[in-house]
């Protein structure tokens, strides 16, 4: 297998993980989780979003969180925005990186933003210009590139058209986001191999939801294709409120555990990350969807059986 020596794991639990939860975390709780992530070694944290509080009330205090956050050197703190108004909110509260979002699915784009993808692309340039005028970095995201509940398949040319619009606006970091959890490994490998060949100037980030249990397999396919940046969510929380049946993101704990077991460096302390995941579950009041939080690490279950005491016929 052609696996990388090191990957970067971007934590999206505070935004994508919390945006569908009934429990709205306070600014204090969010700051506590951010500090726990920093202490664990996470170096890219998606703090929240600057979307309409009426549409996503769980993100209404993102401005307050940024104002109170003491941003550590070497850690990237970003937030999702939908338009120029969101960029201005980011500027006003001290957010230094924003992520634009668009869906490659017409149906999803209408459900989420009440706009067609072609209309949404027109907002890229003014949003980027405002951000850059205030020293705010910009990345982009493409949702539903592998399919959606509204479209059985998404033409790769539609994805490329969006990438072209991002590049025209000066955005070269792009997240490929499987919000409905429909991607399959062969599809991921093919698309990411193709996109990297066509756009070598871009950094691609993969973002998978585990709706149908394919999240970790898709991450492995992404690694095989040469991708080294992946999103994860504490405790496997999350889901898009505009996608029917959407489940949580791939658990950050699961990603780091898998990498640790295969000798792939992440720079993240798994034990501290697990503590942060359990804290997340305590805040939301129910278990998340993290295999590691349920079953523990591989090392946790290795038994020290004295010689001569392990003869169990049921295990033969």
N, C-alpha and C positions, 0 to 999 in steps of 0.2 A: 504494500500500500504506500502511496506517495503522500505522506502526512507531513505537515509543517513541524518545525522544531518549537515554534512559539505562536500563540494566537492572542488576540486582544478580545476580552469579553466586556461588552458594554451593558451596563445594568439599566433596564427599562421598567423595573417593577414599580417605581414611584409614579410613573406615568401610565404606561400600558397596563401594568398590574393593578393599579388602583382605580382606573377610570370606569370599571364595571362593578366595583364593590358597593354594597349597600351602606357599609360603614364608611363615613368620610373621615379620613385621618386629619388630625389637627396639625398645625404647622410644627408644633413641638415634636409630635410623633414622627413626622417626615424628617425633621432635622436629626432626630435620634438615629433613624435608619441610614441617613446619609453619612453620619459620622461612623456608624458601624461598618458601612461599605468602605469608607476611606481607610479605616483601621485594618480591614481585611486585605487591602491592596488593590481594590477596584479603582481604575484610573479613568473610566468614562461612565458618567452617571447622568441619566435622563431624569431631571428633577421633577418635571411636570409638563403642563401645556398651557398655552395662552389662548385657549378656545373660549367660546361663549360659556359663561357660568350657568346659563339656563340649559344649555345642551349637555354640558359635562360638569355638574356641580362638584364632583370629587376633585376637580382641578381649580376651584375658585380661589384657593389660597396660595397658588403658585407664586404670585407676586410677593406675598409676605414671606414665603420661604426663602426666596432669593435675596430679599432685603436683609434678612436675618442671618443668612449663610455666610460664614467666613470661608471663602474659597481658598483651598490649599494649592500651593504651587505644584504643578505636575499632574493635577486632576482636571479633567474636562467636565464641565457642568453644562448640559444642554437642555433645551426645551422645545417642544413641538409648537409650531405656529401654523395658522391657516391662511393668513393674509397680512397686509400692511398694518392693520390695527394690532394684530398679535405681535408683530415685530416691534411696534412702538411700545407696547407694554413691556416687552423684554428689555428694550433699551432703558426704560424708565426705572426698572427695578434692579438693574445691574447684571442681567443675564448676558453672557459673552458669546454664546453660540446658540443658534436656532436651527430647527430642522423643518423645512417645508415638507408638505405631504400632498400626494395626489394618488388617485387610484387608476390603475390601467383598465378597470372595469367601469363601463358607463353606468351600470345600475348601482354599483357601490358608491361611485362618485356622487350620484344624485341623492342617494340615501344619506350619505355622510355630510355633504356640503351643499346639496341642492344645485349643483353645477355639473356640466359635462367636462370631461378631461380637457378638451380643447379650450374651454373657457377658463378653467383653473390654471392652465399653463400660461395664460396671459398675465397672471398676477406674479409670476416668478420674478421678472426683471425689477418692477418697482419695489418688491419686498427685499430683494438682494441689494438694490441701490440704497435703500434706507438703512439696512443693517450695516453695510460696509461704510456708510457715511459716519456711523457711530462706533466703528471698530468692532462690530459684532460679526463673528464668522457664521457661515451658512452651509448647511448640508441639505441633502434632499432625500426623499423617501418615495418609493413606488409601491403601493399596496396592490394586492391581488394579481401579480404578474403571472402566476401559475394557474389561475382559474378563480372563479367566484360563484356564489350561489345564483348569480344572475347570468353568468356566461360559462358555458361548459369548458371553453378554452379561450385563452387570450393570445392573439397573434403576437409573435415576437416583434414584429415590425411596430406594433403599438407601443411596446415597451421601449424600443429604440427611439421612437418619436419623442417620448417623454425625456429620455436621456439627452437627446439633442437639444430639447428646450432648456433643460438644466444647464448644459454646457454653454449654450448661447447666453445664459444669464450669469455665467461665471462660477457655477457650482460643479465641483468635481468629486465630491464625496457623496455617494448615493447608496441608500439602504434598499435592498430588495426584500419586501415584506410580505410574507405569506399569511395575511390576517385571517383568512377563513380556514387555514390548515389543510389545503388541498394538494400541496406539492408532493411529488414523488422523487426519490433519489436520482433516477436516471434523467428525469426532467431537470432537476437542479443542476446536475453535472453538465448536461448539454447547454443549458442557458448560460451558466456562469462561465463556461469555457468560451462560448461564443462572445459574450459581452466583454470579457477581458481582452479577447483578441481584437475586437472592434474598437474598444475604448481603453487603450493602455494608460491613458492619462488619469483614469478614474480609480478611486478607492471604493470598492464595493463592500458593503456590510450585509450580512444575511440575517434575517429576522424571521424565526419560525414559531408558529403556534402548534401545539401538540394535540389539536382537535381529534385527529384520527390516529394518534400514536406514532406518527412518522417523523416527529421533530428531530430526534437524535440521529436517525438514519440520514435525514436531509443535511444535518450539520456535517456528518462524515462525508457525504457526497460533495458538499461545498469545499471541505478541506482537500479532498482528492482533486478538485478542480483548481486549487490554488488560493482559495479565499482564506484569509487569516483574521478577519474581524466578524464577530457574531454577537447578536443581542441575546440576553437572557433576563429572566425575571425572578426575583427572590420568591422562593416557595412555589414557583410555577403559577403564580397568580396572573390574571389578565383575561383579555378577551375584548373584541371590538363590539361596542353596544349597537352598532349598525349592521352586524353580520349575524344572521340567524344561526343559532347553535354554536357560536364561537366559544372555544375553550381557551384555557390559559396558554401563556407563552411557555417555551421550553425553560425548565428551571435552571437558574444560574448554578445552583449547587450541583445539579446533574452534569452540566457541561464541564465544570471544573473537576469534578470527581472523575469523569471519563478521561479528561486530559491528563490528570495526575497519574492515572493507572496506565497510560500509554506513553508516558515520558514527554508529553507536550507541555511546555511551560506556559503558565498564564500570569504568574506573578501574584496570584491570589491565595491567601491562607484559607484552606477549605474549612477548617474547624471554626474560625471566626465567621466565615460566610454562613455556615450552618446555624450558628447562634443568631445571626441577623435574620435568617429565614424563619427560625422559630419565633423570634420577636415579631416578625411580620404576621405570622399566623395568630399570635396573641392579640395583635392590634385589630385584625379583621374579624376575629372571633370564630374562626373555623379553619380546618386544615386546608392547605393549598394542594397543589398537584405536583409535589416534588417526590421522586422516588427515594432520594437520599434522606429526606426528612422522615419518610415512612420506614425505610428498611435499614438506614445507616450505611456507612462506608463499607467497602469490602473488608478492610482491615478490622472493622468492629466485630465481625462475626467469625474471625479465625479462632479456632479453639485450640487451647494448649492441653492436649490429652497425654497423660503420662504413658510411657511405653508399656504395652501389654494390657492396657485398659480400653483399647479402642476397637475391640473385636465385636462389631455389631452386625449380625447376619442380615439385618434389614437393609444395610447399606452395600451389601455385596452385589 
